[in-house]
Structures are given as C-alpha cells and as structure tokens.
C-alpha cells in the first residue's frame, strides 16, 4: 500500500543503467545466525537538493515545496521531520549515518525496496541508490535483503516498455541478475542456504506466475510473499494494516504457525500524508500511542519463533512509519530496540542511548570536511563505530 504514483521528475543521464556499477560478487553469502536477525525496511527513493539538482516526488508528492521553510523546517510530504533534515538517498554519507545508527541500536541490516533494472520513471535512481546501500552494508558489516517490487511489471507493460505476453521472463531475468551480482555478497541474508527474497503486494505477478518464475530460476531462493503465503513461497512477511492495527500482527502469527518460516513485522504507527498531498483520502491510521504501538509489536516479533524479523519502516516518511530519528520522536524507538536487545544479551552492554547520536555527529562533520586528511580521519571514526569500538569512537569525535 506504500507504492502509488511514482516520481514525475526527469531522470538525469548520470543514473542510466549502463552507468551503474554492480556490487562485486563474493563467493558465498552468510546464512542467518542462531541469533534472531532484526532488519529495517528501507526506502532508497528520496531525491533532495543540494546533492541532486531537484527535489524528488517522495519529498514533494507534487504538492509540497521543500524550498519553502517555516521555523527552519522545509515543507515536505510528511507529518514528521527527519532529525538530519530532508536528504538524498544517493548520498553515501547519509547511508553511512543510517546504517551506523541502526547498528548501535541493535538492528542488523536492511530490507531494501528494489524496482528492478529498467530505466523507467525513477527506477534507475532507485537501483543506483540500492547499489550504494549494499556497498555500505558490506563496508560496515551489515546485512542486506531485497524486497522486489513486481508491480513494476504491469507498470512497464502499461508504459510500453515491456510486452504483455510473458511477464515471467522479465521477472526471471531480473532475479537472475540479482543472483549474479548481489545474492553472493557476504552481506546478503540466506536462509537454509538460499538467498532471502521478498515481493511487495499482490499487484504484480499472480500466484501462478510466481510459481513459474521460481521454477525457472537457476538458483533456488527463500521467497516470502506479503501477508499470505503463496503456493511456492517459503513463507510470508507481515506489514501494517491501518484498519486492523495491532490485531493484524496476532492474526499473522497465528496463520504463520504452520509455515516453514515467516517474517513478523514491528511498526511504530501509520500516519500517511496522502490526503494532505491531494492524492487520495489515505489508508487510515494506526496511532503511535506514546510508543506503545511499537513496544507491543516489537516484543511480539522478537518473542516469535521466527529467526528473521522486520521493522516497517526505517524511513517511509510519507506513511509516517519511520523509526529513523525525527524531530517529533527523537531516538525513542531506537532506544527501545537497544534496551530490548541488551536485555537479551544480543548487544554489547557498552552500547548506550547516547551512542545513538554519534553517527549524526559524524554526518555533521562529513558535511563540513574540507580536506582529504579530514575525510580519512572521519573514515577511521566510522570504522570504530562499525566495529563497536565505542570508547575509541567517542574520543575521536570529542
């Protein structure tokens, strides 16, 4: 329910597929460890000045103008405001800040929305940004999973970019590309020796078409469909349903009891901005309830039998499901994760709530760096944070 009319801005020539360098494939991706793996759903679709020449649709929704400011805040398509300000998802410094903040909170990595390889709408930009996210995951020793937006297939057909007679072949070619370049990354998550793959929604391939797709793949995948388990799926993943709220998480876990695997999902709230943007009336609301919504859903997911769980989301600002630090909620949700993981001995006791602010301080210094020596010094700080060497990182930042 999070994908609607995509960006209408023109793609710059620099993001053509031929210019996107694939991540170097590694020999073997790592399987899920015995410790429960906690991943945040991550949107790579934000385009912002001055990193880019324009403000992208996900900050404007063709209604808001980020050039306009009130009390120091830009007008963006969200009820909430990023603590680091509206950013560009292609900015490696921002990606580094996001991943290090997650790591210090006890989040193991990301599940990234991926729209495929075709240079259509903003798909090429999303692919470029996703490539950079994976590269940073490898550098910072974080985990990575793809959520394939197969609804791109009917969009490509409607846009005259794909023949309607064989949508399965298109999906197979894209997944084979993933196998060639990304599935073998040491950061890519595997389950029972198979790379984990999610698909969002049910507006793309049908159940039968997904079965055909999985049959034609050279390498098997651990495939998860949304909400309900498709016939050939390993399991399904949960997602917030505004009309049901927390009740939906109970229903999902009950349905998943007999599946080989499932991916339950925690979420803090659902407060979309679509009505204010003039797109439609919105999808309803799940209240934040002063943090109780996230507290309840997180504990349910962490107490489930699943060894792979998801947070929806790190940064869907348009739907307000963010746990990324914001002006309104600060680091509250991340502190909850950190506290819970420490209580389970799943995070070093040395990590504390104040450390969550260190990656933002690093980002601020990156934005001011004016020499190669300073950039190298900041690289060393990032390495210390990634390695959990908190005393060294604090001293270097101070």
C-alpha positions as CSV (number, residue, x, y, z in Angstrom):
1,X,0.0,0.0,0.0
2,X,3.0,2.2,0.0
3,X,3.6,2.5,-3.7
4,X,1.5,4.9,-5.6
5,X,2.2,7.3,-8.4
6,X,6.0,7.4,-8.6
7,X,8.2,10.4,-9.3
8,X,7.4,12.6,-12.2
9,X,10.8,14.4,-12.3
10,X,13.1,13.6,-15.2
11,X,15.9,11.1,-14.6
12,X,19.4,12.6,-15.0
13,X,21.6,11.0,-17.6
14,X,24.1,10.0,-14.8
15,X,21.7,7.4,-13.5
16,X,21.3,5.4,-16.7
17,X,21.6,1.7,-16.1
18,X,24.8,1.5,-18.1
19,X,26.5,3.8,-15.6
20,X,25.5,1.8,-12.5
21,X,28.4,-0.4,-11.4
22,X,27.2,-3.6,-9.8
23,X,28.4,-4.7,-6.4
24,X,31.3,-7.1,-6.8
25,X,30.0,-10.7,-6.2
26,X,31.6,-12.7,-3.4
27,X,32.0,-16.5,-3.2
28,X,29.4,-17.2,-0.5
29,X,26.8,-15.3,1.3
30,X,26.3,-15.9,5.0
31,X,23.4,-17.9,6.4
32,X,21.1,-16.5,9.2
33,X,22.9,-16.9,12.5
34,X,21.4,-18.5,15.5
35,X,20.7,-15.1,17.0
36,X,17.5,-13.6,15.8
37,X,18.1,-11.2,12.8
38,X,16.4,-7.8,13.0
39,X,16.1,-5.9,9.7
40,X,14.6,-2.5,9.0
41,X,12.6,-2.0,5.8
42,X,14.5,0.8,3.9
43,X,13.3,3.2,1.2
44,X,16.1,4.4,-1.3
45,X,13.8,6.7,-3.2
46,X,14.5,10.2,-1.7
47,X,16.0,12.9,-4.0
48,X,17.0,16.2,-2.5
49,X,19.0,19.4,-3.1
50,X,21.8,20.2,-2.9
51,X,23.0,16.6,-3.5
52,X,20.7,16.4,-6.6
53,X,19.5,19.2,-8.8
54,X,15.8,18.8,-7.9
55,X,13.6,17.7,-5.1
56,X,12.1,14.3,-5.8
57,X,8.5,13.2,-5.7
58,X,8.7,11.5,-2.3
59,X,9.5,14.8,-0.7
60,X,7.0,16.8,-2.7
61,X,4.3,14.5,-3.9
62,X,3.6,17.2,-6.5
63,X,2.1,19.3,-3.7
64,X,4.7,20.3,-1.1
65,X,7.6,22.7,-1.8
66,X,10.7,22.0,0.2
67,X,12.1,25.3,-0.9
68,X,9.6,26.9,1.5
69,X,10.5,26.9,5.1
70,X,8.7,27.5,8.4
71,X,10.6,27.8,11.6
72,X,13.6,26.2,10.0
73,X,11.7,23.2,8.6
74,X,11.2,22.6,4.9
75,X,7.7,21.8,3.6
76,X,7.9,18.1,2.9
77,X,5.4,15.3,2.2
78,X,5.3,14.0,5.8
79,X,3.7,14.7,9.1
80,X,7.1,14.3,10.7
81,X,10.5,15.7,10.1
82,X,13.9,13.9,9.8
83,X,16.4,14.9,12.5
84,X,19.1,15.2,9.9
85,X,16.8,17.1,7.6
86,X,15.4,16.0,4.2
87,X,18.1,14.0,2.5
88,X,19.1,12.4,-0.8
89,X,19.1,8.6,-0.7
90,X,22.1,8.5,-3.1
91,X,24.3,10.4,-0.5
92,X,26.8,7.8,0.9
93,X,27.3,9.9,4.0
94,X,23.6,9.7,4.7
95,X,23.6,6.0,4.1
96,X,26.6,5.6,6.4
97,X,24.8,7.6,9.1
98,X,21.6,5.5,8.8
99,X,23.4,2.1,8.9
100,X,25.7,3.0,11.8
101,X,22.7,4.4,13.8
102,X,20.9,1.1,13.1
103,X,23.9,-0.9,14.2
104,X,24.3,0.9,17.5
105,X,20.6,0.3,18.2
106,X,20.8,-3.4,17.6
107,X,19.4,-3.5,14.0
108,X,21.4,-6.0,11.9
109,X,20.6,-4.6,8.4
110,X,18.1,-3.6,5.9
111,X,15.4,-4.9,3.6
112,X,15.5,-2.6,0.6
113,X,12.7,-1.8,-1.8
114,X,14.0,-2.6,-5.3
115,X,12.2,-1.7,-8.6
116,X,14.4,-3.6,-11.0
117,X,16.8,-2.6,-13.7
118,X,14.8,-0.8,-16.3
119,X,15.4,2.9,-16.9
120,X,11.8,3.9,-16.5
121,X,10.3,6.5,-14.1
122,X,12.7,6.7,-11.2
123,X,13.7,3.0,-11.2
124,X,17.3,3.7,-12.4
125,X,17.8,6.1,-9.5
126,X,16.4,3.6,-7.1
127,X,18.8,0.9,-8.5
128,X,21.8,3.2,-8.2
129,X,20.9,4.1,-4.6
130,X,20.3,0.4,-3.7
131,X,23.7,-0.4,-5.1
132,X,25.2,2.1,-2.8
133,X,23.3,0.8,0.2
134,X,24.6,-2.7,-0.4
135,X,28.2,-1.4,-0.8
136,X,27.9,0.4,2.5
137,X,26.4,-2.7,4.1
138,X,29.5,-4.6,3.0
139,X,31.8,-1.9,4.3
140,X,30.1,-1.6,7.7
141,X,29.4,-5.3,8.1
142,X,25.6,-5.0,7.9
143,X,23.0,-7.4,6.4
144,X,21.0,-6.9,3.3
145,X,17.9,-8.3,1.6
146,X,15.9,-7.3,-1.4
147,X,12.1,-6.7,-1.5
148,X,11.2,-6.9,-5.2
149,X,8.5,-4.6,-6.4
150,X,7.0,-6.8,-9.0
151,X,4.2,-4.3,-9.5
152,X,6.8,-2.6,-11.8
153,X,5.9,-5.3,-14.4
154,X,2.4,-4.1,-15.2
155,X,3.7,-0.5,-15.0
156,X,6.3,-1.3,-17.6
157,X,3.6,-3.0,-19.8
158,X,1.3,0.0,-19.5
159,X,4.2,2.3,-20.3
160,X,5.0,0.4,-23.4
161,X,8.4,-0.8,-22.1
162,X,7.5,-4.5,-21.8
163,X,5.4,-6.9,-23.9
164,X,2.4,-8.2,-22.0
165,X,2.6,-11.8,-23.2
166,X,5.4,-13.0,-20.9
167,X,5.8,-11.1,-17.7
168,X,7.5,-14.1,-16.0
169,X,10.5,-13.9,-18.3
170,X,11.1,-10.3,-17.2
171,X,11.0,-11.2,-13.5
172,X,13.3,-14.2,-14.1
173,X,15.9,-12.0,-15.9
174,X,15.9,-9.5,-13.0
175,X,16.2,-12.2,-10.3
176,X,19.0,-13.9,-12.3
177,X,20.8,-10.5,-12.3
178,X,20.4,-10.4,-8.5
179,X,21.9,-13.9,-8.3
180,X,24.8,-12.9,-10.4
181,X,25.7,-9.7,-8.6
182,X,24.0,-9.3,-5.2
183,X,22.9,-12.7,-3.8
184,X,26.5,-13.8,-3.4
185,X,27.5,-10.7,-1.4
186,X,28.8,-11.6,2.1
187,X,26.1,-9.1,3.4
188,X,23.2,-10.9,1.7
189,X,21.0,-12.9,4.0
190,X,20.4,-16.5,3.3
191,X,18.0,-19.0,4.9
192,X,18.8,-22.7,4.7
193,X,21.5,-21.8,2.2
194,X,19.1,-19.9,-0.1
195,X,19.1,-16.1,-0.6
196,X,16.1,-14.4,1.0
197,X,13.7,-12.6,-1.4
198,X,10.5,-10.7,-0.6
199,X,7.9,-9.3,-3.0
200,X,5.7,-6.5,-2.0
201,X,1.9,-6.6,-2.5
202,X,-0.1,-8.7,-5.0
203,X,-0.4,-6.2,-7.9
204,X,2.4,-7.7,-9.9
205,X,2.8,-11.4,-10.8
206,X,0.0,-13.7,-9.9
207,X,0.4,-16.8,-7.7
208,X,0.7,-19.0,-10.8
209,X,3.2,-16.6,-12.4
210,X,5.4,-16.6,-9.3
211,X,5.4,-20.4,-9.3
212,X,6.6,-20.3,-12.9
213,X,9.2,-17.8,-12.0
214,X,10.6,-19.8,-9.1
215,X,10.6,-23.0,-11.3
216,X,12.7,-21.2,-14.0
217,X,15.3,-19.8,-11.7
218,X,18.8,-21.4,-11.9
219,X,19.4,-21.0,-8.2
220,X,16.6,-21.5,-5.6
221,X,15.6,-18.6,-3.3
222,X,13.8,-18.4,0.0
223,X,10.8,-16.5,-1.3
224,X,8.4,-14.6,1.0
225,X,5.2,-13.0,-0.2
226,X,3.3,-10.3,1.7
227,X,0.7,-11.2,4.4
228,X,-0.3,-14.6,3.0
229,X,1.9,-17.4,1.9
230,X,1.8,-18.0,-1.9
231,X,1.8,-21.6,-3.1
232,X,5.5,-21.9,-3.7
233,X,6.7,-19.4,-1.1
234,X,8.9,-20.4,1.9
235,X,6.6,-18.2,4.0
236,X,5.2,-14.7,4.1
237,X,6.1,-11.4,5.8
238,X,3.7,-9.1,7.7
239,X,3.0,-5.5,7.0
240,X,0.9,-2.8,8.9
241,X,-2.8,-2.8,8.1
242,X,-4.2,0.6,9.2
243,X,-7.8,-0.8,9.5
244,X,-6.6,-3.5,11.9
245,X,-3.7,-2.1,13.8
246,X,-2.1,-4.5,16.3
247,X,-4.8,-7.1,15.8
248,X,-3.3,-7.9,12.4
249,X,0.0,-8.9,14.0
250,X,-1.8,-11.5,16.1
251,X,-3.6,-12.8,13.0
252,X,-0.4,-13.1,11.0
253,X,1.5,-15.0,13.7
254,X,-1.5,-17.4,14.1
255,X,-1.6,-18.0,10.3
256,X,2.2,-18.5,10.2
257,X,2.2,-21.2,12.9
258,X,2.2,-24.0,10.3
259,X,4.6,-22.3,7.7
260,X,8.3,-23.4,7.4
261,X,9.3,-19.8,8.0
262,X,7.7,-16.3,8.5
263,X,8.9,-12.7,8.9
264,X,6.7,-11.0,11.5
265,X,6.9,-7.2,11.5
266,X,7.0,-4.5,14.1
267,X,5.9,-0.9,13.4
268,X,5.5,2.3,15.4
269,X,2.4,3.9,13.8
270,X,0.8,4.6,10.4
271,X,0.0,8.2,9.7
272,X,0.1,8.9,6.0
273,X,0.1,12.3,4.2
274,X,-1.8,11.3,1.1
275,X,-4.9,13.3,1.8
276,X,-2.9,16.4,2.6
277,X,-1.0,15.9,-0.7
278,X,-4.2,15.7,-2.6
279,X,-3.6,12.1,-3.9
280,X,-6.5,10.3,-2.2
281,X,-8.2,10.0,1.2
282,X,-5.4,7.9,2.7
283,X,-5.4,4.4,4.2
284,X,-6.4,5.0,7.7
285,X,-4.4,5.5,10.8
286,X,-2.5,3.5,13.5
287,X,-1.8,5.8,16.4
288,X,1.7,6.0,17.9
289,X,0.0,5.7,21.4
290,X,3.1,7.3,23.0
291,X,5.3,4.5,21.8
292,X,3.1,1.7,23.0
293,X,2.3,0.5,19.4
294,X,6.0,-0.1,18.7
295,X,6.7,-1.5,22.1
296,X,3.9,-4.1,21.7
297,X,4.6,-5.0,18.1
298,X,8.4,-5.2,18.6
299,X,8.0,-7.6,21.6
300,X,5.6,-9.8,19.7
301,X,8.0,-10.1,16.8
302,X,11.1,-10.7,19.0
303,X,9.2,-13.3,21.0
304,X,8.0,-15.1,17.9
305,X,9.7,-18.4,16.7
306,X,10.9,-16.6,13.6
307,X,14.6,-16.1,13.2
308,X,14.2,-13.2,10.8
309,X,12.1,-10.3,11.8
310,X,11.4,-6.9,10.2
311,X,10.7,-3.3,11.2
312,X,8.3,-1.3,9.0
313,X,9.9,1.0,8.4
314,X,13.2,2.9,8.8
315,X,12.2,5.8,6.6
316,X,8.8,5.8,4.9
317,X,8.2,9.4,5.7
318,X,5.1,9.6,3.5
319,X,3.3,7.0,5.6
320,X,4.9,8.0,9.0
321,X,6.0,4.5,9.8
322,X,9.5,5.8,10.5
323,X,11.8,4.8,13.3
324,X,14.6,6.9,11.9
325,X,15.3,9.7,14.4
326,X,12.9,12.6,13.9
327,X,12.2,16.0,15.4
328,X,8.9,14.6,16.9
329,X,10.1,11.3,18.4
330,X,13.9,11.7,18.6
331,X,15.7,8.4,19.3
332,X,12.9,6.9,21.4
333,X,12.1,3.9,19.2
334,X,15.8,3.1,18.7
335,X,16.4,3.3,22.4
336,X,13.6,0.8,22.9
337,X,15.3,-1.6,20.4
338,X,18.7,-1.1,22.0
339,X,17.3,-1.7,25.5
340,X,15.5,-4.9,24.5
341,X,18.5,-6.4,22.7
342,X,20.8,-5.6,25.6
343,X,18.3,-7.3,28.0
344,X,18.6,-10.4,25.8
345,X,22.4,-10.3,25.7
346,X,22.2,-9.7,22.0
347,X,24.0,-6.3,22.1
348,X,27.2,-5.3,23.9
349,X,26.5,-3.8,27.3
350,X,28.9,-1.0,26.4
351,X,26.4,0.4,23.9
352,X,24.2,3.1,25.4
353,X,21.5,5.5,24.4
354,X,23.8,8.5,24.0
355,X,25.9,6.5,21.5
356,X,22.9,6.5,19.1
357,X,23.7,10.2,18.4
358,X,27.3,9.6,17.4
359,X,26.6,8.7,13.7
360,X,24.7,12.0,13.3
361,X,27.7,13.9,14.8
362,X,29.8,12.1,12.3
363,X,27.5,13.1,9.4
364,X,27.7,16.7,10.5
365,X,31.5,16.5,10.4
366,X,31.4,14.8,7.0
367,X,29.3,17.7,5.7
368,X,31.9,20.2,6.8
369,X,35.0,18.2,5.8
370,X,37.2,20.3,3.6
371,X,40.3,18.1,3.1
372,X,41.4,14.6,2.3
373,X,43.1,14.3,5.7
374,X,39.9,15.2,7.5
375,X,37.9,12.7,5.4
376,X,40.3,10.0,6.2
377,X,40.0,10.8,9.9
378,X,36.3,10.5,9.7
379,X,36.6,7.2,7.9
380,X,38.6,5.9,10.9
381,X,35.7,7.0,13.2
382,X,33.2,5.2,11.1
383,X,35.4,2.1,11.2
384,X,35.5,2.3,15.0
385,X,31.7,2.7,15.2
386,X,31.1,-0.2,12.8
387,X,33.5,-2.4,14.9
388,X,31.7,-1.5,18.2
389,X,34.8,0.3,19.5
390,X,32.8,2.9,21.3
391,X,35.5,4.3,23.6
392,X,37.7,5.0,20.6
393,X,34.9,6.5,18.6
394,X,33.8,8.8,21.4
395,X,37.4,10.0,21.9
396,X,37.9,10.6,18.2
397,X,34.6,12.6,17.9
398,X,35.4,14.6,21.0
